[in-house]
Amino acid sequence: MNPRLRRPRDLAVALRQLARRRPREAEEYLETHWEEWSALAVADPHDAADILEAIDEEAAIRLISDLEPGQAAELLEEMNNEVAAGLLEEISPESAASLVAELPADEAADIVGHLEVAARSAIFDVLDDEAVDQIAEVLRYPADSAGGLMSMEPAMLPDGLTAGEAIEALRRLHQHVDHLHYVYVVDTEQRLVGVVSFRELVFSRPGTALDEVMVANPIAVRAETDREDLAELIQRYGFVAMPVVDRLGHLLGAVTVDDVLEAVQHEATEDIAAMVGAGPEETIYTPFLRSVRSRLPWTAVNLGTAFLVAFTVSRFEPIIDQFAVLAAYMPVVASVGGNSGAQSQAIIIRAMAVDTIPAQVTRRILGRSVLIGLTNGLVVGLLSGLIAGGLTGQPKIGFVIGLATLVNLIIANVAGSGIPVLLHRLGQDPALASNIFLTLITDMFGFGGFLAIATGML
């Protein structure tokens, strides 16, 4: 390690890069330079967490165990939740509970939710009842809901105070409140009655009643609200946080824009995985057997669709025997169709991720897909037909390939747009393995349609 790297930030960047390239060297350095590791964990927990994720699990456990519980908990909060849960499972329930107790309830729930049932129960047996109740309250809600994302410790004040009294109360609360963007005003029964920005509160005259500066009856969401709807509201109104209430209007917590952004990014990666049949919750840290279980069903489906395509092609053995060159050009038709369909599919799924598509717009979308497929099909079909006809010296074969390409591009564009819409209408995730079904259609019509046209024209 370069001795000139004395500033914590420089050291953090150098160690993170070393941990990713040569983790064993990073482990040895950190274990022999404990003071530097301790200073790094305090000054730059983000990079320190990245280092722990990159090195061997046993070394990570030793390094995090040497820290104070508060410091160690801050690193766990910055780590991937599955990795953090894996570390907790490898230490004693007492040590794990001391770290979980230092975490905010929402962050603790994110990590505890990835623990095996036995490990979770062992930690809960050690934690005090209040902490367990708070974590269990968050775990009641789906991870992709407002309840699953909310912080249970928003800046909350009773109505009836003046601005000066409110600021004094916040001074006493600041150690227990992470976000002071908004101050939520509640009545005696903890029902949300108003919200005031921290900036507005600070610049108000001390004697001004809180009721005069707050926004009464603010927009709020229920705990069951999906993260997509939550993100849409925050974006529409330009909020930096959104209060969460129960059905009677009691304030449960608040979701910050940072939490929503992280959730939306997580959903985007889920959609990418789901499109190809991987488990939506799977990451590079997911245990081996869980990854196998999540992927195997869709791999089996893919195998079935492949055999279906093979069966379709086998029905055209006579024409392939007569014109063997057709076998060489079958993948061309299927490939361009698959690529064009994937483009349409990506556009539709992207649109659905931003907002829902009204039913009356669906017909227009499909018509647009036909027009795009027809236009591109005419260009690509003509080009592929000319190339194939020139290479084979048989204009008829070029015409067959060109026509098959045109037809497949139209079908692929309609399928790429229609499959996500159909899955949404059926109440399923639009990204759910849609790529597998799209591949089935483009291959079926790419191979089968091509050979059917060839049979009729050659």
C-alpha positions as CSV (number, residue, x, y, z in Angstrom):
1,M,0.0,0.0,0.0
2,N,1.3,3.4,-1.0
3,P,2.4,5.2,2.3
4,R,1.4,8.5,0.8
5,L,-2.2,7.5,0.9
6,R,-2.9,9.0,4.4
7,R,-6.1,10.9,3.8
8,P,-9.1,8.6,4.6
9,R,-10.8,9.2,1.3
10,D,-7.6,8.3,-0.7
11,L,-7.0,5.3,1.4
12,A,-10.6,4.2,1.0
13,V,-10.5,4.3,-2.8
14,A,-7.1,2.5,-2.9
15,L,-8.3,-0.3,-0.6
16,R,-11.6,-0.7,-2.4
17,Q,-9.8,-1.1,-5.7
18,L,-7.2,-3.5,-4.1
19,A,-10.1,-5.6,-2.5
20,R,-11.7,-6.0,-5.9
21,R,-8.5,-7.0,-7.7
22,R,-6.5,-8.8,-5.0
23,P,-8.8,-9.4,-2.0
24,R,-6.3,-11.5,-0.1
25,E,-3.8,-8.6,0.0
26,A,-6.5,-6.2,1.1
27,E,-7.5,-8.6,3.9
28,E,-3.9,-8.9,5.1
29,Y,-3.3,-5.1,5.1
30,L,-6.5,-4.3,7.0
31,E,-5.9,-7.0,9.6
32,T,-2.4,-5.6,10.3
33,H,-3.5,-2.0,10.2
34,W,-6.5,-2.0,12.6
35,E,-6.3,1.8,13.4
36,E,-6.5,2.6,9.7
37,W,-9.5,0.3,9.2
38,S,-11.3,1.8,12.2
39,A,-10.7,5.3,11.0
40,L,-11.9,4.3,7.5
41,A,-15.1,2.7,8.9
42,V,-15.9,6.0,10.6
43,A,-14.9,8.4,7.9
44,D,-16.1,6.5,4.8
45,P,-18.6,3.8,5.6
46,H,-19.7,3.5,2.0
47,D,-16.3,2.4,0.7
48,A,-15.7,0.4,3.9
49,A,-18.9,-1.6,3.1
50,D,-17.7,-2.1,-0.5
51,I,-14.4,-3.5,0.8
52,L,-16.2,-6.0,3.2
53,E,-18.4,-7.2,0.2
54,A,-15.3,-7.8,-1.9
55,I,-13.2,-9.8,0.6
56,D,-13.6,-13.3,2.1
57,E,-16.6,-13.7,4.4
58,E,-14.4,-14.9,7.3
59,A,-12.1,-11.9,7.0
60,A,-15.1,-9.5,6.8
61,I,-16.6,-11.0,10.0
62,R,-13.3,-10.5,11.8
63,L,-13.0,-6.9,10.6
64,I,-16.6,-5.9,11.4
65,S,-16.4,-7.7,14.8
66,D,-13.5,-5.5,15.9
67,L,-15.6,-2.3,15.5
68,E,-18.0,-0.7,18.0
69,P,-21.6,-2.0,17.4
70,G,-22.7,1.5,16.2
71,Q,-19.9,1.6,13.6
72,A,-20.4,-2.0,12.5
73,A,-24.1,-1.4,12.1
74,E,-23.5,1.6,9.9
75,L,-21.4,-0.6,7.6
76,L,-24.1,-3.2,7.5
77,E,-26.6,-0.5,6.5
78,E,-24.4,0.4,3.5
79,M,-23.9,-3.2,2.4
80,N,-25.9,-5.4,0.1
81,N,-28.8,-6.8,2.3
82,E,-28.1,-10.4,1.4
83,V,-24.4,-10.1,2.2
84,A,-25.1,-8.3,5.5
85,A,-27.6,-11.1,6.4
86,G,-24.9,-13.7,5.6
87,L,-22.5,-12.0,8.0
88,L,-25.1,-11.9,10.8
89,E,-25.8,-15.6,10.3
90,E,-22.1,-16.4,10.9
91,I,-21.8,-14.6,14.2
92,S,-23.4,-15.4,17.6
93,P,-27.1,-14.3,18.0
94,E,-26.0,-12.0,20.8
95,S,-23.5,-10.2,18.7
96,A,-25.9,-10.1,15.7
97,A,-28.6,-8.7,18.0
98,S,-26.3,-5.9,19.2
99,L,-25.7,-4.8,15.6
100,V,-29.4,-5.1,14.6
101,A,-30.4,-3.0,17.7
102,E,-28.2,-0.1,16.3
103,L,-30.1,0.0,13.0
104,P,-33.2,1.9,12.2
105,A,-36.2,-0.4,12.1
106,D,-36.7,-0.1,8.3
107,E,-33.0,-0.9,7.6
108,A,-33.0,-3.7,10.1
109,A,-36.1,-5.2,8.4
110,D,-34.4,-5.1,5.0
111,I,-31.5,-7.2,6.3
112,V,-33.4,-9.5,8.7
113,G,-35.8,-10.3,5.9
114,H,-33.0,-12.2,4.2
115,L,-32.1,-14.3,7.2
116,E,-33.1,-17.9,7.5
117,V,-36.0,-18.4,9.9
118,A,-33.9,-20.1,12.6
119,A,-31.3,-17.3,12.5
120,R,-34.0,-14.6,12.6
121,S,-35.7,-16.3,15.6
122,A,-32.4,-16.6,17.5
123,I,-31.7,-12.8,17.0
124,F,-35.3,-11.9,18.0
125,D,-35.0,-13.9,21.2
126,V,-32.1,-11.6,22.2
127,L,-33.5,-8.3,21.1
128,D,-35.8,-6.3,23.3
129,D,-39.5,-6.5,22.6
130,E,-39.8,-2.9,21.3
131,A,-37.1,-3.4,18.7
132,V,-38.7,-6.7,17.6
133,D,-42.1,-5.2,17.4
134,Q,-40.8,-2.3,15.2
135,I,-39.0,-4.7,12.8
136,A,-41.9,-7.0,12.7
137,E,-44.2,-4.0,11.8
138,V,-42.1,-3.2,8.8
139,L,-41.9,-6.9,7.8
140,R,-45.7,-7.1,7.7
141,Y,-45.6,-5.1,4.5
142,P,-44.3,-6.3,1.1
143,A,-40.7,-5.0,0.5
144,D,-42.0,-3.1,-2.6
145,S,-44.7,-1.2,-0.8
146,A,-44.6,2.1,1.0
147,G,-44.8,0.3,4.4
148,G,-41.8,-1.8,3.5
149,L,-39.8,1.3,2.5
150,M,-40.8,3.7,5.2
151,S,-38.8,5.1,8.0
152,M,-40.7,4.7,11.2
153,E,-39.1,7.7,12.9
154,P,-40.1,10.8,10.9
155,A,-39.9,14.3,12.3
156,M,-43.3,14.5,14.1
157,L,-44.7,17.2,16.3
158,P,-48.1,17.8,18.0
159,D,-50.4,20.5,16.7
160,G,-50.9,23.6,18.8
161,L,-47.2,24.5,19.0
162,T,-45.6,27.8,17.9
163,A,-42.8,27.8,15.4
164,G,-40.3,28.6,18.2
165,E,-41.6,25.7,20.3
166,A,-41.4,23.4,17.3
167,I,-37.8,24.3,16.6
168,E,-36.9,23.7,20.2
169,A,-38.7,20.3,20.1
170,L,-36.8,19.4,17.0
171,R,-33.5,20.2,18.7
172,R,-34.3,17.5,21.2
173,L,-35.4,15.1,18.5
174,H,-32.6,15.5,16.0
175,Q,-30.5,12.6,17.3
176,H,-33.4,10.2,16.7
177,V,-34.5,11.6,13.3
178,D,-32.5,10.9,10.2
179,H,-34.4,13.2,7.8
180,L,-35.6,16.7,8.6
181,H,-36.9,17.7,5.1
182,Y,-40.4,17.9,6.4
183,V,-42.0,18.1,9.8
184,Y,-45.3,16.2,10.1
185,V,-47.9,17.6,12.5
186,V,-50.3,15.2,14.2
187,D,-53.2,15.5,16.6
188,T,-53.6,13.9,20.0
189,E,-54.4,10.6,18.4
190,Q,-51.4,10.6,16.1
191,R,-53.5,11.4,13.0
192,L,-51.7,13.3,10.3
193,V,-53.1,16.9,10.1
194,G,-50.4,18.8,8.4
195,V,-46.9,19.1,7.1
196,V,-44.4,22.0,7.1
197,S,-41.0,22.1,5.4
198,F,-38.1,22.5,7.8
199,R,-37.0,25.6,5.8
200,E,-40.4,27.3,6.3
201,L,-40.3,26.5,10.0
202,V,-36.9,28.0,10.5
203,F,-37.8,31.3,8.7
204,S,-41.1,31.7,10.5
205,R,-41.3,34.1,13.5
206,P,-41.0,32.2,16.8
207,G,-44.5,33.2,17.9
208,T,-46.2,32.1,14.7
209,A,-48.6,29.2,15.3
210,L,-47.7,26.0,13.6
211,D,-51.2,25.8,12.1
212,E,-50.5,29.0,10.2
213,V,-47.3,27.7,8.4
214,M,-48.2,24.1,7.8
215,V,-50.0,22.7,4.8
216,A,-53.2,21.1,6.1
217,N,-54.5,17.7,5.0
218,P,-51.3,16.9,3.1
219,I,-51.0,14.2,0.4
220,A,-50.2,10.9,2.0
221,V,-50.1,7.2,0.9
222,R,-51.3,4.0,2.6
223,A,-48.8,1.5,3.8
224,E,-49.9,-1.0,1.1
225,T,-49.2,1.5,-1.8
226,D,-46.9,-0.1,-4.4
227,R,-43.5,1.5,-5.0
228,E,-44.4,2.4,-8.6
229,D,-47.4,4.4,-7.5
230,L,-45.3,6.0,-4.7
231,A,-42.6,7.0,-7.1
232,E,-45.2,8.5,-9.5
233,L,-46.6,10.7,-6.7
234,I,-43.2,11.9,-5.5
235,Q,-42.2,12.7,-9.1
236,R,-45.5,14.4,-9.9
237,Y,-45.5,16.7,-6.9
238,G,-41.7,17.2,-6.5
239,F,-41.7,15.9,-2.9
240,V,-38.5,14.8,-1.2
241,A,-40.5,12.6,1.2
242,M,-44.0,11.1,1.5
243,P,-45.9,10.4,4.7
244,V,-47.4,7.0,5.2
245,V,-50.7,6.5,7.1
246,D,-53.0,3.7,8.0
247,R,-56.7,3.5,7.0
248,L,-57.7,5.8,9.9
249,G,-55.0,8.5,9.0
250,H,-52.6,7.7,11.8
251,L,-49.0,8.6,10.8
252,L,-46.9,5.4,10.5
253,G,-43.7,6.8,8.9
254,A,-42.3,8.5,5.9
255,V,-40.6,7.4,2.7
256,T,-37.8,9.6,1.4
257,V,-37.0,10.1,-2.3
258,D,-33.7,8.3,-1.8
259,D,-35.6,5.2,-0.6
260,V,-37.9,5.4,-3.7
261,L,-35.0,5.9,-6.1
262,E,-33.3,2.8,-4.7
263,A,-36.5,0.8,-4.9
264,V,-37.2,1.9,-8.5
265,Q,-33.6,1.0,-9.5
266,H,-34.1,-2.4,-7.8
267,E,-37.3,-2.9,-9.7
268,A,-35.6,-2.1,-13.0
269,T,-33.0,-4.7,-12.4
270,E,-35.8,-7.2,-11.4
271,D,-37.5,-6.6,-14.7
272,I,-34.2,-7.2,-16.6
273,A,-33.8,-10.6,-14.8
274,A,-37.5,-11.5,-15.1
275,M,-37.5,-10.9,-18.9
276,V,-35.1,-13.8,-19.4
277,G,-36.6,-16.0,-16.7
278,A,-34.1,-15.4,-13.9
279,G,-35.4,-15.0,-10.4
280,P,-36.5,-11.3,-9.9
281,E,-34.9,-11.3,-6.4
282,E,-31.8,-13.1,-7.5
283,T,-28.4,-11.3,-7.2
284,I,-24.8,-12.3,-7.4
285,Y,-25.0,-12.9,-3.7
286,T,-28.0,-15.2,-3.7
287,P,-27.3,-18.7,-2.3
288,F,-26.5,-21.3,-4.9
289,L,-29.5,-23.6,-4.3
290,R,-32.0,-20.7,-4.3
291,S,-30.6,-19.5,-7.6
292,V,-31.0,-22.9,-9.1
293,R,-34.6,-23.2,-7.9
294,S,-35.6,-19.8,-9.3
295,R,-34.0,-20.4,-12.7
296,L,-34.8,-24.0,-13.3
297,P,-38.6,-23.7,-14.0
298,W,-38.1,-21.1,-16.7
299,T,-35.1,-23.0,-18.2
300,A,-37.4,-26.1,-18.4
301,V,-40.0,-23.9,-20.2
302,N,-37.4,-22.7,-22.5
303,L,-36.4,-26.3,-23.3
304,G,-40.0,-27.1,-24.1
305,T,-40.3,-24.1,-26.5
306,A,-37.1,-25.1,-28.2
307,F,-38.4,-28.6,-28.8
308,L,-41.6,-27.1,-30.1
309,V,-39.6,-25.1,-32.6
310,A,-37.6,-28.2,-33.5
311,F,-40.8,-30.1,-34.1
312,T,-42.1,-27.4,-36.4
313,V,-38.9,-27.4,-38.5
314,S,-38.9,-31.2,-38.7
315,R,-42.3,-31.0,-40.5
316,F,-40.5,-29.4,-43.4
317,E,-37.8,-32.0,-44.0
318,P,-38.7,-32.6,-47.6
319,I,-38.2,-29.0,-48.7
320,I,-34.9,-28.8,-46.7
321,D,-33.7,-32.0,-48.4
322,Q,-34.5,-30.6,-51.8
323,F,-33.0,-27.2,-51.1
324,A,-30.3,-27.7,-48.4
325,V,-29.2,-24.1,-48.7
326,L,-32.4,-23.1,-46.9
327,A,-31.0,-24.4,-43.6
328,A,-28.2,-21.9,-43.8
329,Y,-30.6,-18.9,-44.1
330,M,-33.2,-19.9,-41.5
331,P,-31.3,-18.2,-38.6
332,V,-31.2,-15.0,-40.6
333,V,-35.0,-14.6,-40.6
334,A,-35.4,-15.6,-37.0
335,S,-32.6,-13.4,-35.8
336,V,-33.8,-10.1,-37.4
337,G,-37.3,-10.9,-36.1
338,G,-36.0,-11.5,-32.6
339,N,-34.1,-8.3,-32.5
340,S,-36.9,-6.2,-33.8
341,G,-39.4,-7.8,-31.4
342,A,-37.0,-7.2,-28.4
343,Q,-36.9,-3.5,-29.4
344,S,-40.7,-3.2,-29.3
345,Q,-40.8,-5.2,-26.0
346,A,-38.3,-2.9,-24.3
347,I,-40.2,0.2,-25.3
348,I,-43.5,-1.2,-23.9
349,I,-42.0,-2.4,-20.7
350,R,-40.2,0.9,-20.2
351,A,-43.5,2.7,-20.7
352,M,-45.3,0.5,-18.2
353,A,-42.5,1.1,-15.7
354,V,-43.1,4.9,-15.9
355,D,-47.0,4.7,-16.0
356,T,-49.8,2.4,-16.9
357,I,-51.0,2.2,-20.5
358,P,-54.7,3.0,-20.8
359,A,-56.8,0.3,-22.5
360,Q,-57.9,2.6,-25.3
361,V,-54.2,3.2,-26.2
362,T,-53.5,-0.5,-26.7
363,R,-55.0,-0.8,-30.1
364,R,-53.0,2.3,-31.2
365,I,-49.8,0.7,-29.9
366,L,-50.4,-2.5,-31.8
367,G,-51.2,-0.6,-35.0
368,R,-48.1,1.4,-34.6
369,S,-46.1,-1.9,-34.1
370,V,-47.6,-3.3,-37.4
371,L,-46.6,-0.1,-39.2
372,I,-43.1,-0.2,-37.9
373,G,-42.7,-3.9,-38.7
374,L,-44.1,-3.3,-42.2
375,T,-41.7,-0.4,-42.9
376,N,-38.6,-2.1,-41.5
377,G,-39.7,-5.4,-43.0
378,L,-39.9,-3.9,-46.5
379,V,-36.4,-2.4,-46.2
380,V,-34.7,-5.4,-44.4
381,G,-36.6,-7.9,-46.5
382,L,-35.5,-6.3,-49.8
383,L,-31.9,-6.1,-48.6
384,S,-31.8,-9.7,-47.3
385,G,-33.5,-11.0,-50.4
386,L,-31.0,-9.3,-52.7
387,I,-28.1,-10.5,-50.7
388,A,-29.4,-14.1,-50.5
389,G,-30.4,-14.2,-54.2
390,G,-26.9,-12.9,-55.2
391,L,-25.0,-15.4,-53.0
392,T,-27.1,-18.4,-54.1
393,G,-27.6,-17.3,-57.7
394,Q,-31.3,-18.3,-57.3
395,P,-33.6,-15.3,-57.3
396,K,-36.5,-17.4,-56.0
397,I,-34.7,-18.2,-52.8
398,G,-33.9,-14.5,-52.4
399,F,-37.6,-13.7,-52.8
400,V,-38.6,-16.4,-50.3
401,I,-36.1,-15.0,-47.7
402,G,-37.2,-11.4,-48.3
403,L,-40.9,-12.2,-47.9
404,A,-40.3,-14.4,-44.8
405,T,-38.3,-11.6,-43.3
406,L,-41.1,-9.1,-43.9
407,V,-43.7,-11.3,-42.4
408,N,-41.6,-12.2,-39.3
409,L,-40.7,-8.6,-38.6
410,I,-44.4,-7.6,-38.6
411,I,-45.2,-10.6,-36.3
412,A,-42.2,-9.9,-34.0
413,N,-43.1,-6.2,-33.5
414,V,-46.7,-7.1,-32.7
415,A,-45.6,-9.8,-30.3
416,G,-43.0,-7.6,-28.7
417,S,-45.6,-5.0,-27.9
418,G,-48.5,-7.4,-27.2
419,I,-46.9,-9.9,-24.8
420,P,-46.2,-7.4,-22.0
421,V,-49.7,-5.9,-22.5
422,L,-51.3,-9.3,-22.3
423,L,-49.3,-10.3,-19.2
424,H,-50.4,-7.0,-17.6
425,R,-54.1,-7.7,-18.5
426,L,-53.7,-11.1,-16.8
427,G,-52.4,-9.5,-13.7
428,Q,-48.9,-10.7,-14.2
429,D,-45.6,-8.8,-14.2
430,P,-45.2,-7.5,-17.8
431,A,-41.5,-8.4,-17.7
432,L,-42.2,-12.0,-16.5
433,A,-40.1,-14.2,-18.8
434,S,-41.6,-12.2,-21.7
435,N,-38.4,-12.7,-23.6
436,I,-38.8,-16.5,-23.6
437,F,-42.3,-16.2,-25.1
438,L,-41.1,-13.6,-27.7
439,T,-38.3,-15.9,-28.7
440,L,-40.8,-18.8,-29.2
441,I,-42.9,-16.7,-31.5
442,T,-40.1,-15.2,-33.6
443,D,-38.4,-18.6,-33.9
444,M,-41.7,-20.4,-34.8
445,F,-42.6,-17.9,-37.5
446,G,-39.0,-17.3,-38.4
447,F,-38.2,-21.0,-39.1
448,G,-41.7,-22.4,-39.7
449,G,-42.9,-19.4,-41.7
450,F,-39.8,-19.3,-43.8
451,L,-40.0,-23.0,-44.6
452,A,-43.8,-22.8,-45.3
453,I,-43.3,-20.0,-47.8
454,A,-40.4,-21.9,-49.4
455,T,-42.7,-25.0,-49.7
456,G,-45.3,-23.0,-51.4
457,M,-43.1,-21.2,-53.8
458,L,-40.1,-23.4,-54.7
